[in-house]
Amino acid sequence: MQLTISQLQSKHKALVAALKRGETVEITYHGQTLGIVHPAAHTINTQEQEAAMNAFFGLHKDSSIASVEEELRTIRQGRRKQLHDL
């Protein structure tokens, strides 16, 4: 598939549909190829990658934070208390 720069705005859904079908899309500007968009390759995480992601996303699992909402409420409440102390 080939699209011009001006067509990208009006036909962006066609670009997405072509990528979902596994097609490569060539983007042109004044008749010259500006770039080529390829569909993303499916990746499979290795056990090492899974372990690294679990370690990263579990950084604060040992802290006493019950939930994100509670932590944000606590942070915001602390700020208000400091303003009232002035």
Secondary structure, 3 states (H helix, E strand, C coil): CEEEHHHHHHCHHHHHHHHHCCCCEEEEECCEEEEEECCCCCCCCCHHHHHHHHHHHCCCCCCCCCCHHHHHHHHHHHHHHHHHCC
